[in-house]
Amino acid sequence: MILLDVDCLRKHYGPEAVLNGVTFQVRPGERISLVGPNGSGKTTLLRIISGMDEADAGTCVFHPSVHLGYLEQQPQFEPGRTLWHEAAGALAKLLSLQDESLAVAEAIAECDDSAQRDRLSARYDHVQHELHRHAAYNLDHKIERVLEGLGFRKKTFTQPADSLSGGEQNRLILAKLLLAEPNLLLMDEPSNHLDIEATEWLEDYLLDSSAAMILVSHDRCFLDKVTNATVELFHGTVDSYAGNYTAYCRQKAERLLVQQRTYDKQQIEIAKTKEFIRRNTYGQKHAQAEDRRRKLERIEPVERPRQIECPPMGFPPASRSGDIVLRVNELAKAYERKLFAGLSFEITRGQRWGLLGPNGCGKTTLLQCMIGLIEPDEGNVTLGQGVEIGYFDQHLAELDDRAAAVDAIRPQRREFGLQQRRDLLARFGLGGDTALQTVDSLSGGERCRAALGRLAASDANFLVLDEPTNHLDLWAREALQRALTSFNGTVLFVSHDRYFLNKVADHLLVVEPNLIRVVEGNYTTYQQMGHLRMVSPPSAASEAPPPKQPAPRTAKAETEPSRPRRRFPYRKVADLEEEIFARETGVEELQHRLAQGDTHRDGDLVRQIKTEIAQEQAALEMLYAHWEEATELNW
C-alpha cells in the first residue's frame, strides 16, 4: 500500500527551480530522512506535501486512510490557555469519545425501548472499540508522559502557553503532534530546542510508533537511530537510498564512485571524438569524421556526479600557550537557584572539552564565567600564559547586523585585507556576492558560518564555542568537526549534537542536577560508563554533596603501589571506541539486511548474514573487555 505518492513536483521562486521534478513514495512503516544542504528546498517540500504551500506542477496523492500530521515551526496559542489544556487539545476527539461513552451508558440504563437500547448498545460498543484502539482510558497519564518526556516539569503544566519561551512553545507543538497520533508524520527539525535526554526520549517514542514519517534533521545520531530510508534532495531533484544516514553515506560514496567513472569515461570519449573530427574534417577521412560528428550529436550526456560539497573550513595554526590553559578553582554561581558551586578542574593545552547537560542547567552561564563575561559569585578562573580566547556566541551577537559580512569578520587588533577576508569567508562557504551582503540579510546558516569566519580571523589559540552547530547542515557540521579536530590549539564547546561531541571532544564536562562531572573521553565513553554511575566528579554543584569519588585526571592523585597486568596490547581508548562504533554500526546494518523480505527467500544468504553477525558480536565482546582495561590502565 502506498500512503503518499509524490509525482514530479515543481516549485520556482523567481527563475530558480527549488523543486524540479521531485518524485518518491511513502509506504507504511517507512521512516524517511529527507536530507540535503541548507537551502535545498526541504522545508518547501514538506509544506507542499502538508498543503500549506502550492506546487507549480506535479501532485501529492494520499491514501484515503492517511491522517496527516505536520510539525509547525511558528506556533500560536490562544491567550489564557495553559500548557496542559493546549496539549490536551490534541486529544479532543478522544476526550469527546470518553464523554460520549458515559452519556450513552447512562442512556442505555434509562432506556425502556428494546430497539432503541440495541441501537445505543451498538453505538456504545463502537465507541469502546475506538477508545480501546487508541489506548484512551488514561489520557491524563498519556499527556503527562509526553510532556515530561519532552522536558516539561509538572510545575509548568498550569503555566499559560503564550507565556512560554520560544523553545518551550516549539516543544509544546511537538507534544501536541505526538499526542494526536497521525499515521503519516512530517517533521521539520523535531529535535530543535531539545536537550540530549529529551532527544533520546523522542527517538524511542518514534521507534515505538507505527506511523510512517518524513523527517528533516541535522542530528546524525537521531537520523541513524530513527530512520530506515533516506531521500536526498539536491539541485531540485531527489535520489532514494535504503537505510539510515550512515547507510546513505556509504551508498552515496559507492554511487559517486560509479558516477564519476562513468562521467570521466564519457568525457574522454567525447574529447577523443572531437579531436578526430577536428583533424579529419577536410582530409581523406572526411566521411568518418562526419559520421562521428552525427554520433556525437546523438549522444546522451552523462550527468555530473551529485556531489554535495563540504565547505573546507579551517582555523589558522595556533600560537603556543602555557601547558595549563584554564584553571577553575571553587567556582560558584546562582540566580533564582544554585547552578553550580565548588567547581574545580584544569584544561591543558591541546585538549578539546565538550560541555553538555539539560536545558536550563547553566551551561552558557558556566562557559561565560570561565571566559570572564560573567562574574562568578565565588571562586576564580585563571588563564594560562599566552592564552588568547576566541569566543563563538550561539546568538551570534558578535556580528554587526548592519555591516557587510566581509567587514563584520574584520579583526580589531591587526590588519586583515579585503581579499584575505573574502578568501576566509569562502573557506567557510560564503563566496561571491554573499560575502558582500549585510549580516542581517543572511540566512541562519550563513550567519553562523560568518561568525565562525570571524572566530578564525581572531587568531585565537583557545576556541570557546557555545552551540556552534546550530543552523549548520550535516555537511557543514562535518566540515567544522574536521576543522576543530585538526586545530592545534585548545577547544571548549557546548553542544547537544552527540555525533559532534563524539568526534570532537576528548574530555566532557557533564552538568547534571546537583553535580558536575568530568569524563575523560567522548560521548561514547560517557554512554558506556553508564552516564553518571562511573564518571569521576571534580566537584559538587549544590547543597547535597555526592559520595566521595576518585579524583579526576586533571587533579593530582597519589600513585598506586601496583597496577594490574594487561590482558590486551596497549591501544588508545579513542581508537577502541572508534572500532567499537564501527562494528556496532556494522551489526545494525547486518540486522537490517536480515530483516528484509528479499533476504529470507535465500536460505544461504540468511545463514551467511547470521554467521557474520555472530562473528562481529564476538569481536565486540573482546573489544568491550579491551576498552574496560584501557580506561582503567591508560594513564
C-alpha positions in Angstrom: 0.0 0.0 0.0 1.3 3.5 -0.8 0.4 6.1 1.8 1.8 9.0 -0.2 2.7 9.3 -3.9 4.7 12.4 -4.8 4.9 12.8 -8.5 7.0 15.3 -10.4 6.6 18.2 -8.0 8.0 21.5 -9.3 8.3 24.8 -7.5 10.1 28.0 -8.6 11.0 31.1 -6.6 11.9 33.6 -9.3 13.9 32.0 -12.1 15.4 29.3 -9.9 13.7 25.9 -9.6 13.8 24.9 -5.9 12.0 21.6 -6.8 12.4 20.3 -10.3 10.5 17.1 -10.8 10.6 15.6 -7.2 9.2 12.0 -7.2 9.1 9.5 -4.4 6.6 7.3 -2.4 6.0 6.6 1.2 4.7 3.2 2.4 3.5 2.0 5.9 6.4 1.6 8.3 8.8 3.8 6.4 10.7 6.4 8.4 12.3 8.5 5.8 15.0 11.1 6.5 14.9 13.9 4.0 18.4 15.2 3.7 20.1 18.0 1.7 22.2 21.1 2.3 20.7 24.3 3.7 18.6 26.0 1.1 17.9 22.8 -1.0 14.1 23.1 -0.5 13.4 20.5 2.2 11.0 22.8 4.2 9.4 23.8 0.9 8.7 20.2 0.0 7.2 19.4 3.4 5.0 22.5 3.2 3.7 21.5 -0.2 3.0 17.9 1.0 1.2 19.3 4.0 -1.0 21.5 1.8 0.4 24.8 3.3 2.0 25.8 0.0 1.1 25.0 -3.6 3.3 23.5 -6.2 3.7 25.0 -9.6 3.3 21.5 -11.1 3.0 17.9 -10.0 0.8 16.1 -7.5 0.8 14.6 -4.0 -1.8 11.8 -3.7 -2.7 10.4 -0.3 -4.3 7.0 0.5 -7.8 7.6 1.9 -6.7 6.1 5.3 -4.0 8.8 5.9 -4.2 11.0 8.9 -1.5 13.6 8.2 0.4 15.5 11.0 2.8 18.3 10.3 5.2 19.9 12.8 4.6 23.6 12.6 7.6 25.9 13.2 5.8 29.1 14.3 3.2 28.1 17.0 0.4 30.4 18.0 -1.7 29.8 21.2 -4.9 31.3 22.5 -4.4 33.7 25.4 -5.2 32.2 28.8 -4.9 28.5 27.8 -2.5 26.6 29.9 0.2 24.3 28.7 -1.9 21.3 29.9 -5.0 22.5 28.1 -3.1 23.1 24.8 -1.6 19.6 25.0 -5.0 18.0 25.8 -6.5 19.8 22.8 -4.7 17.3 20.6 -6.8 14.6 22.1 -10.1 16.5 21.7 -11.7 13.6 19.7 -10.8 11.0 22.2 -12.0 13.2 25.1 -15.2 13.6 23.2 -15.5 9.9 22.8 -15.0 9.4 26.5 -17.8 11.9 27.2 -20.0 10.1 24.7 -19.2 6.7 26.2 -20.5 8.0 29.6 -23.6 9.6 28.0 -24.5 6.5 26.0 -24.1 4.3 29.1 -26.4 6.5 31.0 -28.9 6.5 28.1 -28.8 2.7 28.0 -29.6 2.5 31.7 -32.6 4.7 31.4 -33.9 3.3 28.1 -37.1 1.2 28.1 -37.4 0.7 24.3 -35.6 -2.5 23.3 -34.9 -1.4 19.7 -33.5 1.9 20.9 -31.5 0.1 23.5 -30.0 -2.1 20.8 -29.0 0.9 18.8 -27.5 2.6 21.8 -25.6 -0.7 22.7 -24.2 -0.9 19.2 -23.0 2.7 19.4 -21.5 2.1 22.9 -19.6 -0.9 21.5 -18.2 1.2 18.7 -17.1 4.0 21.0 -15.5 1.5 23.4 -13.7 -0.1 20.4 -12.3 3.3 19.3 -11.2 4.1 22.9 -9.5 0.7 23.2 -7.8 1.1 19.8 -6.3 4.4 20.9 -5.5 3.3 24.5 -7.7 6.2 25.6 -8.6 5.0 29.1 -5.9 7.0 30.9 -5.4 10.1 28.7 -4.1 12.2 31.6 -1.2 9.8 32.0 -0.6 9.9 28.3 -0.4 13.7 28.2 1.9 13.7 31.3 4.2 11.1 29.8 4.7 13.1 26.6 5.1 16.5 28.3 7.7 15.2 30.8 9.5 13.2 28.1 10.0 16.5 26.1 11.4 18.2 29.2 8.4 20.0 30.8 8.3 19.8 34.6 5.0 19.3 36.3 5.0 22.8 37.9 4.9 24.3 34.4 1.7 22.4 33.4 -0.5 25.2 34.7 1.5 28.0 33.1 -0.2 30.0 30.2 1.1 28.6 26.9 1.5 32.0 25.4 3.9 32.9 28.2 6.3 30.1 27.4 9.7 30.8 25.8 10.0 30.3 22.0 11.8 27.0 22.5 9.2 25.8 25.0 6.4 26.7 22.6 8.0 24.6 19.9 8.3 21.7 22.3 4.6 22.1 23.1 3.7 22.0 19.4 5.8 18.8 19.1 3.9 17.3 22.1 0.5 18.1 20.5 1.6 16.4 17.3 2.8 13.2 19.1 -0.4 13.1 21.1 -2.6 13.4 18.0 -1.1 10.2 16.7 -1.3 10.8 12.9 -0.3 7.8 10.8 1.9 9.9 8.5 4.2 12.4 10.3 6.0 15.3 8.6 8.6 16.7 11.0 11.0 19.6 10.3 13.8 19.6 12.8 11.9 17.9 15.6 14.9 17.8 17.9 15.5 21.6 17.8 15.1 23.0 21.3 15.5 19.6 22.9 18.4 18.6 25.1 20.1 15.2 24.7 17.8 13.5 27.2 14.6 14.7 25.6 16.0 13.9 22.1 16.8 10.3 23.2 13.2 10.1 24.6 11.8 11.3 21.3 13.9 8.7 19.4 12.4 5.9 21.5 8.9 7.3 21.1 9.1 7.5 17.4 10.6 4.0 17.1 7.7 2.6 19.1 5.2 4.4 16.8 3.7 2.6 13.9 3.3 5.8 11.9 5.1 6.4 8.6 7.4 9.5 8.8 9.3 12.0 6.7 11.9 13.7 9.0 14.2 16.6 8.4 17.1 16.8 10.9 20.7 17.8 11.1 21.2 15.5 14.0 23.1 12.5 12.6 22.6 10.3 15.7 18.9 11.0 15.6 18.6 10.0 11.9 20.7 6.9 12.4 18.6 5.7 15.3 15.1 6.5 13.9 15.1 6.3 10.1 15.1 3.3 7.8 15.2 5.1 4.4 16.8 8.3 3.1 15.7 10.7 0.3 18.4 13.1 -0.8 17.1 16.5 -2.2 19.8 18.3 -4.2 19.6 20.7 -7.1 15.8 20.3 -7.2 15.7 16.5 -7.6 15.8 13.5 -5.3 17.7 10.2 -5.0 16.4 7.5 -2.8 18.6 5.2 -0.6 17.8 2.2 1.7 18.7 2.5 5.4 19.6 5.3 7.8 22.0 8.2 7.4 25.2 6.1 7.9 23.9 3.6 5.3 23.1 6.5 3.0 26.7 7.9 3.3 28.2 4.5 2.4 25.8 4.0 -0.6 26.3 7.6 -1.7 30.1 7.1 -1.8 29.7 4.0 -3.8 27.3 5.7 -6.3 29.6 8.7 -6.6 32.5 6.4 -7.5 30.5 4.8 -10.3 29.0 8.1 -11.5 32.5 9.7 -11.6 34.0 6.8 -13.5 31.1 6.8 -16.0 31.3 10.6 -16.4 35.0 10.6 -16.8 34.9 7.8 -19.3 32.4 9.6 -21.5 34.3 12.9 -21.3 37.4 11.1 -22.5 35.5 9.5 -25.4 33.9 12.9 -26.3 37.3 14.6 -26.3 38.8 11.9 -28.5 35.9 12.1 -30.9 36.1 15.9 -31.1 39.8 15.7 -31.8 39.3 13.1 -34.6 36.6 15.4 -36.2 38.9 18.4 -35.9 41.8 16.6 -37.6 39.9 14.9 -40.3 37.0 17.2 -41.3 38.8 18.2 -44.6 41.1 15.2 -45.1 40.8 11.7 -46.6 38.8 10.5 -43.5 36.2 13.2 -44.1 33.3 10.7 -44.3 34.4 9.0 -41.0 34.7 12.4 -39.3 31.2 13.4 -40.5 29.8 10.0 -39.2 31.4 10.6 -35.8 30.0 14.2 -35.7 26.5 12.8 -36.2 27.0 10.2 -33.5 28.3 12.9 -31.2 25.2 15.0 -31.7 23.0 12.0 -30.7 25.0 11.0 -27.6 23.1 11.2 -24.3 25.4 13.2 -21.9 26.1 11.6 -18.6 25.2 14.0 -15.7 27.9 15.2 -13.4 28.0 13.2 -10.1 25.6 14.6 -7.5 28.4 15.7 -5.2 27.4 17.7 -2.2 30.5 19.7 -1.3 31.5 20.4 2.3 32.9 23.9 2.8 36.6 23.3 3.6 36.6 25.4 6.8 39.7 25.6 9.0 41.4 27.7 11.7 45.0 29.1 11.4 47.8 27.4 13.3 47.6 28.4 17.0 50.4 30.2 18.8 51.8 28.2 21.7 50.3 28.9 25.2 51.3 27.6 28.6 50.7 24.0 29.5 47.8 25.0 31.7 45.3 26.9 29.5 42.5 27.3 32.1 42.3 26.6 35.9 38.9 26.8 37.6 39.0 26.9 41.4 35.9 26.6 43.6 33.7 28.3 41.1 30.1 29.1 42.1 27.1 30.9 40.6 23.4 31.2 41.5 20.4 33.2 40.2 17.0 32.1 41.4 18.6 28.8 42.2 22.1 27.5 42.6 23.6 26.5 39.2 27.0 25.2 40.4 29.3 25.5 43.4 32.8 24.4 44.4 33.7 23.6 40.8 37.4 23.0 40.2 39.3 21.5 37.2 42.0 22.3 34.7 42.2 22.3 30.9 45.6 21.7 29.4 47.0 22.8 26.1 45.7 20.8 23.0 42.7 19.3 24.8 39.2 19.6 23.4 36.5 19.8 26.1 32.7 19.3 25.4 30.2 20.8 27.9 26.8 19.1 27.9 23.7 19.0 30.1 19.9 19.5 30.1 18.3 22.8 29.0 18.4 25.4 31.7 21.1 23.8 33.8 23.5 26.8 33.3 25.9 25.6 30.6 26.2 29.0 28.9 26.5 30.8 32.3 29.3 28.4 33.3 31.0 28.9 29.9 30.8 32.7 30.3 32.1 32.6 33.8 35.1 30.7 32.6 36.0 33.3 30.0 35.2 36.3 32.1 32.0 37.5 30.5 30.0 36.9 33.8 31.3 37.4 37.3 31.1 34.3 39.5 29.6 34.5 43.0 32.6 32.6 44.4 35.9 31.2 43.3 38.1 32.2 40.4 39.3 31.3 36.9 42.9 31.7 35.9 44.1 31.8 32.3 47.4 30.3 31.4 50.4 32.2 30.0 49.9 33.4 26.4 46.3 32.3 26.1 44.2 34.1 23.6 40.5 33.4 23.7 38.2 33.4 20.6 34.5 33.2 21.6 31.6 32.0 19.4 28.2 33.2 20.9 25.3 31.0 20.0 23.1 34.1 19.5 25.8 35.4 17.0 25.8 38.7 18.9 29.4 39.3 18.0 28.4 40.1 14.4 27.3 43.6 13.4 23.9 43.1 11.7 24.3 46.3 9.6 27.8 45.5 8.3 28.6 43.5 5.2 29.8 40.0 6.1 33.2 40.8 4.8 33.5 43.7 7.2 31.8 42.0 10.2 34.6 39.5 10.4 37.4 42.1 10.4 39.7 41.6 13.5 40.1 44.7 15.7 43.8 44.5 16.6 45.6 43.8 13.3 45.5 44.4 9.6 43.4 42.0 7.6 42.9 43.0 4.0 39.7 42.7 1.9 41.0 39.9 -0.2 42.2 38.0 2.8 38.7 38.4 4.4 37.0 37.3 1.2 39.2 34.2 1.0 38.5 33.4 4.6 34.7 33.6 4.1 34.9 31.5 1.0 36.7 28.8 3.2 33.6 28.8 5.4 31.2 28.6 2.4 30.4 32.3 1.9 31.8 33.1 -1.5 31.0 35.6 -4.3 28.3 38.2 -3.6 27.2 36.6 -0.4 30.3 37.9 1.3 29.2 41.5 0.4 25.6 41.1 1.8 24.8 42.7 5.2 24.7 40.2 8.1 21.0 40.8 8.7 20.2 39.7 5.2 21.9 36.3 5.6 20.2 33.0 6.5 20.8 31.4 9.9 23.3 29.0 8.4 25.1 31.8 6.6 25.3 34.0 9.7 26.7 31.0 11.6 29.4 30.5 9.0 30.3 34.2 9.1 30.6 34.0 12.9 32.9 31.0 12.5 34.9 33.0 10.0 35.2 35.9 12.5 36.5 33.3 15.0 39.1 32.1 12.5 40.2 35.7 11.9 40.9 36.3 15.6 44.0 34.1 15.6 43.0 32.7 19.0 44.7 29.7 20.5 41.8 28.9 22.8 38.5 28.5 20.9 35.4 28.7 23.1 32.2 27.9 21.2 28.6 27.9 22.5 26.4 25.7 20.3 28.4 26.2 17.1 26.4 23.6 15.1 23.1 25.5 15.4 21.9 26.3 11.9 24.5 24.2 10.2 23.5 21.4 7.9 25.1 17.9 8.1 27.8 18.7 5.6 28.9 21.9 7.3 28.9 20.2 10.7 31.2 17.6 9.3 33.5 20.3 8.0 33.5 22.1 11.4 34.2 18.8 13.1 37.3 18.3 10.9 38.4 21.9 11.4 38.3 21.6 15.2 39.9 18.2 15.4 42.8 19.4 13.2 43.2 22.6 15.2 46.5 22.5 17.2 45.2 24.8 20.0 42.7 24.2 22.7 38.9 23.9 22.4 36.0 24.2 24.8 32.5 24.0 23.4 28.8 23.5 24.3 26.8 21.1 22.1 23.7 18.9 22.1 24.9 17.1 19.0 26.0 13.6 20.2 27.9 12.7 16.9 29.7 16.1 17.0 30.6 15.5 20.7 31.8 12.0 19.9 34.1 13.1 17.1 35.5 16.3 18.6 35.7 16.0 22.4 38.4 14.1 24.2 37.0 15.3 27.6 33.5 16.1 28.7 32.2 18.3 31.4 28.7 16.9 32.2 26.3 19.3 34.0 23.5 17.4 35.9 21.2 18.4 38.7 23.3 18.7 41.9 26.5 17.5 40.2 29.1 18.4 37.6 31.4 15.6 36.5 34.4 15.1 34.3 34.6 12.3 31.7 37.9 11.5 30.2 36.8 10.6 26.7 34.0 11.4 24.3 30.2 10.8 24.3 30.6 7.1 23.6 32.7 6.9 26.7 30.1 8.7 28.7 27.4 6.3 27.5 29.5 3.2 28.1 30.3 4.4 31.6 26.6 4.4 32.5 26.1 8.2 32.0 26.8 9.2 35.6 27.5 6.0 37.6 31.2 5.5 36.8 32.5 9.0 35.9 34.5 10.9 38.5 33.3 14.4 39.7 35.6 17.4 40.1 33.0 19.0 42.5 29.5 19.1 43.8 27.2 21.7 42.3 24.7 22.2 45.1 23.9 21.7 48.7 23.7 17.9 48.5 27.3 16.6 48.2 27.7 13.3 46.2 29.6 10.3 47.6 33.3 10.7 47.6 34.7 9.7 44.2 38.2 9.1 42.7 39.9 12.3 41.7 39.6 13.3 38.0 42.6 13.1 35.7 43.1 16.9 36.0 43.6 16.6 39.8 46.7 15.4 41.5 46.4 11.9 43.0 48.7 9.6 44.8 50.3 6.9 42.7 49.0 3.4 43.4 51.7 1.0 44.6 50.9 -1.6 42.0 48.7 -2.0 38.9 47.0 -5.0 37.3 48.8 -6.7 34.4 47.3 -6.1 30.9 45.3 -8.9 29.1 45.4 -7.0 25.9 48.1 -5.0 24.0 48.2 -1.2 24.6 45.7 0.7 22.4 44.3 4.2 22.8 40.8 4.4 24.3 39.7 6.7 21.4 40.9 4.1 18.8 39.0 1.3 20.6 35.8 3.5 20.8 36.1 4.2 17.1 36.4 0.5 16.2 33.5 -0.4 18.6 31.3 2.2 17.0 32.2 1.0 13.5 31.5 -2.7 14.4 28.2 -1.8 16.2 27.1 0.1 13.1 28.0 -2.9 11.0 26.0 -5.2 13.2 23.0 -2.9 12.9 23.3 -2.9 9.1 23.6 -6.7 9.0 20.5 -7.0 11.2 18.7 -4.6 8.9 19.6 -6.7 5.9 18.4 -9.8 7.7 15.0 -8.2 8.4 14.4 -7.5 4.7 11.8 -9.7 3.0 14.0 -10.5 0.0 16.8 -11.8 2.3 14.5 -14.6 3.7 13.9 -16.0 0.2 17.6 -17.0 0.1 18.5 -19.5 2.8 22.2 -19.4 2.1 22.2 -15.6 2.4 20.4 -15.8 5.8 22.9 -18.3 7.2 25.8 -16.2 5.9 24.4 -13.0 7.5 23.8 -14.7 10.8 27.3 -16.1 10.8 28.7 -12.6 10.1 26.6 -11.1 13.0 27.8 -13.8 15.4 31.5 -13.1 14.4 31.0 -9.3 14.8 29.3 -9.7 18.2 32.2 -12.0 19.4 34.7 -9.4 18.3 32.7 -6.7 20.1 32.8 -8.7 23.3 36.6 -8.7 23.2 36.6 -5.0 22.3 34.4 -4.1 25.3 36.8 -6.0 27.6 39.8 -4.3 25.9 38.1 -0.9 26.3 37.4 -1.5 30.0 41.1 -2.4 30.6 42.3 0.6 28.6 40.1 3.1 30.5 41.4 1.7 33.8 45.1 1.4 32.9 45.8 4.0 30.2 47.0 6.9 32.4 
